Amino acid sequence: MNDVEFSPFLLSLAVQFHVTLKHLVLITRMAELKITVDDNPDPESIRLLISNLVEYNNDRQLEKDEYQPLAILLRDPNNTIVAGLVGKTQWGWLFISHLWVTQVLRGQGYGRQLVLKAEEVAKQRGCSHVYLDTFSFQSLGFYERLGYEVFGVLKDFPPGHKRYFLQFLNIERRINQPSG
């Protein structure tokens, strides 16, 4: 930090506004900063950004910004995956990021079984709610039949379609319902 010189005026402002020397150096060097675009970012750069954001989040709330991945898979006798659900649990919520069932098994209840199993695991992990998104060309009706409700819509994404954001509040009520 010795290579940066400050004018008396800048130093007086720093004292007046309680700016630390570290921040004063950062402010001075901001003129040297440049924005770059990387179409193929280094995974380490992405990890750095995410870890800094997680650290920021953790400093400002009671619950730590930690998640646990979840994968529920349906396999055939050859151990080939024929359906599956991917998501994560975090802050008392299950997020379902992907649900896929091979074409020949669709409409036979496997998607429902995967979602219900994910909700069961989420409850065991201390979660109370679920959120996910789907597109107008995918399975909005499927999720609505499971009791999920739309809380947001992104129009024309992708062009000519909609992206729906859904939630299911209080998974406890479904898990405690008698089967039938």
Backbone torsions as a table, in degrees:
resi	resn	phi	psi	omega
1	MET	NA	-6.8	-179.3
2	ASN	-73.6	-15.6	-177.0
3	ASP	-82.9	1.3	-179.8
4	VAL	-110.4	128.7	178.1
5	GLU	-107.9	142.0	-178.2
6	PHE	-118.5	141.8	175.9
7	SER	-73.2	154.7	177.2
8	PRO	-56.8	-36.9	178.8
9	PHE	-62.3	-46.1	179.5
10	LEU	-63.2	-40.1	177.4
11	LEU	-64.1	-39.5	179.4
12	SER	-66.5	-38.4	175.8
13	LEU	-63.9	-40.5	179.4
14	ALA	-60.6	-43.3	178.8
15	VAL	-66.1	-44.4	-178.1
16	GLN	-60.8	-38.6	-176.2
17	PHE	-104.0	14.2	175.4
18	HIS	57.0	43.9	178.4
19	VAL	-90.4	129.0	-179.8
20	THR	-75.0	160.7	178.1
21	LEU	-59.6	-39.0	179.0
22	LYS	-59.0	-45.0	-179.8
23	HIS	-70.9	-33.8	178.1
24	LEU	-64.1	-40.5	176.2
25	VAL	-63.7	-43.5	179.6
26	LEU	-61.0	-44.8	179.5
27	ILE	-61.3	-43.3	-179.4
28	THR	-63.3	-39.0	-176.8
29	ARG	-83.2	-5.4	-179.4
30	MET	-59.0	-30.1	179.3
31	ALA	-64.4	-20.9	-179.4
32	GLU	-88.5	-8.4	-177.1
33	LEU	-73.3	150.9	176.8
34	LYS	-141.4	145.6	177.2
35	ILE	-92.2	131.9	177.5
36	THR	-123.3	155.7	177.1
37	VAL	-115.1	131.5	-179.5
38	ASP	-128.4	108.9	-179.9
39	ASP	-74.1	-14.6	178.5
40	ASN	-135.8	71.9	-172.5
41	PRO	-66.2	146.8	176.2
42	ASP	-66.6	129.7	179.3
43	PRO	-54.8	-33.0	179.0
44	GLU	-66.7	-36.0	176.9
45	SER	-64.7	-41.2	178.8
46	ILE	-64.8	-44.8	178.1
47	ARG	-59.4	-40.1	179.1
48	LEU	-61.4	-47.2	179.4
49	LEU	-61.2	-47.5	-177.4
50	ILE	-65.1	-43.1	-178.7
51	SER	-65.4	-35.4	176.5
52	ASN	-67.0	-39.0	177.4
53	LEU	-67.0	-42.4	178.3
54	VAL	-61.2	-42.5	177.9
55	GLU	-61.1	-43.5	176.9
56	TYR	-59.8	-47.1	179.4
57	ASN	-60.2	-45.0	-176.9
58	ASN	-64.8	-27.7	178.5
59	ASP	-75.9	-11.6	-171.5
60	ARG	-121.0	12.0	179.9
61	GLN	-152.8	166.0	-178.4
62	LEU	-75.8	-46.1	-178.3
63	GLU	-83.4	131.9	179.2
64	LYS	-69.6	149.2	178.2
65	ASP	-82.4	80.1	179.9
66	GLU	-129.7	142.3	178.0
67	TYR	-132.5	159.8	178.0
68	GLN	-123.9	121.8	179.9
69	PRO	-64.3	157.0	179.0
70	LEU	-141.7	132.3	172.8
71	ALA	-138.5	127.4	176.6
72	ILE	-122.9	120.8	-171.3
73	LEU	-120.8	146.7	172.7
74	LEU	-112.4	123.6	-176.2
75	ARG	-119.1	147.7	175.3
76	ASP	-85.0	177.6	-178.9
77	PRO	-58.3	-21.1	177.6
78	ASN	-90.0	7.9	-180.0
79	ASN	71.3	16.7	176.5
80	THR	-81.9	134.0	178.2
81	ILE	-72.3	124.5	179.8
82	VAL	-115.3	-7.5	176.1
83	ALA	-166.7	157.7	177.9
84	GLY	-174.6	162.8	178.9
85	LEU	-131.3	136.0	177.5
86	VAL	-126.0	139.9	178.1
87	GLY	-170.0	-159.3	177.5
88	LYS	-156.9	156.3	173.6
89	THR	-111.9	138.6	-176.1
90	GLN	-164.7	134.8	174.7
91	TRP	52.8	36.4	177.0
92	GLY	82.1	10.1	-179.4
93	TRP	-125.0	147.8	167.4
94	LEU	-99.4	130.3	171.8
95	PHE	-110.2	120.9	175.5
96	ILE	-95.7	110.3	-178.0
97	SER	-90.2	-32.3	-177.3
98	HIS	-147.4	138.0	172.5
99	LEU	-138.5	126.0	-178.6
100	TRP	-140.6	137.8	173.9
101	VAL	-131.3	130.4	179.8
102	THR	-56.9	147.3	-172.4
103	GLN	-50.1	-45.8	-174.5
104	VAL	-68.9	-16.4	-179.8
105	LEU	-102.3	-2.8	-178.6
106	ARG	-67.2	147.6	179.1
107	GLY	80.2	8.1	-178.4
108	GLN	-110.6	9.7	174.6
109	GLY	93.3	0.2	-178.4
110	TYR	-70.1	-38.8	177.4
111	GLY	-60.9	-44.4	177.6
112	ARG	-59.9	-45.0	179.9
113	GLN	-61.3	-39.7	179.1
114	LEU	-65.2	-44.1	179.2
115	VAL	-64.0	-45.5	-179.7
116	LEU	-63.8	-38.5	176.7
117	LYS	-64.8	-40.8	178.0
118	ALA	-62.3	-41.4	177.7
119	GLU	-63.2	-40.4	179.2
120	GLU	-62.4	-45.9	178.4
121	VAL	-64.3	-41.8	179.3
122	ALA	-60.4	-41.8	177.9
123	LYS	-61.6	-42.5	177.7
124	GLN	-62.2	-28.2	178.6
125	ARG	-87.0	4.1	177.0
126	GLY	92.3	14.0	-179.8
127	CYS	-87.5	150.4	178.4
128	SER	-115.6	-19.7	-171.8
129	HIS	-138.1	166.3	179.9
130	VAL	-135.3	143.8	169.7
131	TYR	-138.1	156.7	-177.9
132	LEU	-164.0	174.8	171.4
133	ASP	-137.8	155.7	178.2
134	THR	-149.9	167.5	-178.2
135	PHE	-107.5	161.2	-179.7
136	SER	-62.4	-22.7	178.4
137	PHE	-93.5	6.7	179.9
138	GLN	-110.1	-116.3	-162.7
139	SER	-126.6	43.0	-179.8
140	LEU	-55.9	-48.3	-179.3
141	GLY	-60.8	-37.3	177.7
142	PHE	-57.5	-49.7	-178.5
143	TYR	-68.7	-37.7	178.5
144	GLU	-63.9	-38.2	177.3
145	ARG	-64.8	-24.5	176.2
146	LEU	-85.4	1.7	177.1
147	GLY	96.3	4.6	178.2
148	TYR	-75.0	144.2	-178.7
149	GLU	-119.3	139.5	177.7
150	VAL	-71.2	131.5	174.1
151	PHE	-121.1	-1.4	177.4
152	GLY	-168.1	152.5	179.6
153	VAL	-138.2	131.8	174.1
154	LEU	-106.9	109.4	-175.5
155	LYS	-80.1	147.5	176.5
156	ASP	60.8	39.3	177.9
157	PHE	-136.8	103.0	-3.8
158	PRO	-71.2	170.5	-176.5
159	PRO	-48.8	131.0	179.9
160	GLY	87.5	-1.6	-177.8
161	HIS	-133.9	179.6	178.4
162	LYS	-128.4	150.3	171.8
163	ARG	-110.7	123.1	-177.6
164	TYR	-103.7	138.7	175.4
165	PHE	-110.6	124.8	-174.8
166	LEU	-123.8	158.2	176.4
167	GLN	-141.7	153.9	172.4
168	PHE	-129.2	113.2	-177.1
169	LEU	-92.8	139.2	175.3
170	ASN	65.6	70.2	178.1
171	ILE	-64.6	-17.0	177.2
172	GLU	-57.3	-39.7	-176.8
173	ARG	-65.8	-33.8	178.3
174	ARG	-75.0	-42.7	-176.4
175	ILE	-65.5	-31.6	-179.3
176	ASN	-88.4	-2.7	177.2
177	GLN	-73.9	143.0	175.6
178	PRO	-65.0	145.1	178.6
179	SER	-68.6	152.5	177.5
180	GLY	157.9	NA	NA
